[in-house]
Amino acid sequence: MTSSYAAVVRHVRGVLFVDYVRMLRRVKHIDWASLLPQQDATYLQTQVDPDGWYPMSTFERFGEQILQHVAQGHLAMVQMWGRYSAGQLRAAHPQLLEPGDPVETLRRFHVMRQTFFDFDALQVVMLHADEAALVIRYHMGMPAEEAAAYQTVGFFEGLLELAGARDIKSTFRECSWKGQPRTFVELTWYPPPDAN
């Protein structure tokens, strides 16, 4: 599905783009060149620069293929992948994590988020000791926007867990794929036992 925002060129940093590329490359039995535009398929044959910028339109189409052919349409699997990816991003950016301090970790992500997208893709709009709220707007078409939102929620759950948060719960309060103007997510958790 083509995004209604196609006229605006947006980009994603290579450190995130490479995760999609790796996932597609692992699926050897599918001829991606037959399913993707040539300019997209080229990225599967070349090295991705983690510090480079890559088109969100390609990122979106890769995400749609992953949802359909890898996750088999299961959004819970996409969310779990998001949780796993938190560890990968932490490995690439160790300064992202403040062990034992979920709030400071989310603050750091909020500052760093501009280095991952060249547009306002997501915002931490509320942050307290045991809760946070996110606004997600990737400006993609459906179902890619929905899948990306689930992946993002999984990422934040994973990041909170790495920071020591316990009993993490996420709730979609507004969903752009249901006709609402944005996706609004609430996250709640219990702070680490030794948190003040």
N, C-alpha and C positions, 0 to 999 in steps of 0.2 A: 504494500500500500504506500502511496506517495504522500509525504508529509505536506500539509497545507502551508508550511513555513519554508518550503523549498527555495524561495527567492532569497532568503536570508542565509548567508553562508556561516555556519557555525563549526567549531572544531573541538576535538577532544585530544587530550595529551596522550602521547604514545604509551605511557606506563599503564593506561587503562585499555587503550586500543589493542595492545599486544595480547591481552587476555582473550579477547574475542578471536584474534587470529590463531592463537595456539589451540583454542577449542575446536575451531573448524579444521585445522591441519590434522588434528588427532583422528578425525573421522575419515578414514581412508577409502571407504566403500562408496562415497558420494563424489560425483564429478561437480565440484563447486563451480567450475568455469561454465557449465551448462545452466546453472541456476542464478548466477550473478552477472551483472554488467562487467565488461572487460576491465574497466578501471578499478572495480572492486577486487576482482579475481587476481589482479596484479599484486595486490598487497599480500596475498597468500603465498607468493613466490619470492618475496623480497624481505629483507631484514627490517624490522620495525625499530625506529629510534625512540627509546623511552622518553626522551626529552622533546621529541618532535611533535608537530600538530597534524592531526588527521581529520578528514571531513566527517562531520556527524552523519551525513547522509549515508556514507559507507558503513559507519558504526551501526546505524539503524538497520540497514539491510542485513548486516552480519547478525545482529541480534534477532531479527525475524527468522533467519535460517537456523540459528541455535535453538530458538524456542520450538520451531517446528520439527527439526530433524534430530536434535540432541536431547532436548528436554521433553520431546513428544507432547508439547502443549501443557505440561504440568508446571504451573507457576510455583508450587511448593519447591520443586527442584531448582528453579531459577533463584528463589529466595535462599535456599541452602548454598547455592554457588556463591551468592553475594556474601554470605557469612564466611565462607572459605576465603574469598578474595580479600577480606579485611587483613588477614595474616600476610598475604602477598604484598599488599600495599604498605603495611607496616614494615616489612622487610626492606622494601625499596626506600621508605622514608621513616627511619627509626624515630626521628624527632616527633612524629605524629602521636605516639603513644606516651602517656604519663601513667606508668603502672600504679594501680591502686587509686586512681583519680579519674573516674568516668567523665566528670564535668570538664576538667581541664583538657582531657583528650578530645572531647567534642568541640571545645573552644579552639583547639589547635586545628582541627579539621575545618572548622568554619573559616579560619584565616587562610588555610592552604587550599580551599576549594577552588579559588580563582586560578590556581596553577594547573588544575585538571581540565577546566573548560574555559573557553574564551567568551562565555555568556553566563547569565545567572541561572544555571541549571537547577541548583538546589540551595536552600537556605535553612539554617537553624534559626527559627524565629522565636523560640522560647527555650530556656535552659535553666533548670533548677537541680537541686541535689539528687533528686530521684525521678526526674521526668524531663522530657524535651519534646519539641514539636518541629516538624520539618515541612517545608513547602517544596514540592518537586515539580519542575517544569522543564522537560527535555525538548519540548516542541517537536516531538516525533509523531508519526501517524500511529494508528492502532493496527495490530496489537503491540507494536514495539514499545510504545509509551507505557502501557500497563506492565509489560515484562520488565522494563527498565526500572519502574517504580518498585516492583517486588524485589528486584536485585539490589536496589539501593537500600531498602528496608533491611534486607538480609545483611548487607554490608555494615549498617549501623548497629545491628544486633551483634555482629561479630566483633566490631570495634569496641563496643561497650563490654562485651565479655572479656576481651583481651585486657581491658582496663580494670577488671575486677568486679564489674557489676554482676548482680545475681537476679535470677527470676525475671528476665527481660521479657517484656510483652510489647507488641506493636499493634496499633489499630489504625486502619484507614478511616478517617472521618469524612474526607471528600475525595472523589476520584474523577479525574478528567475524562476517563473512558466511560463514565456514566453521565457525561454531559455537563459536569460541573467545571468551573473555570480553572481549577487547579487541583493538584493532589495534595492533601493535607494529612499528615501522619502524626499520631501521638505515640511516644515511646515512654514506658515506665520501667523502673527497675528498683531493686534494693541495692543500696551502696555497699561497697566492700566492708567486711566486718570491722576493720580498723579505721574506717573513714571517720573524720570528725564531724 
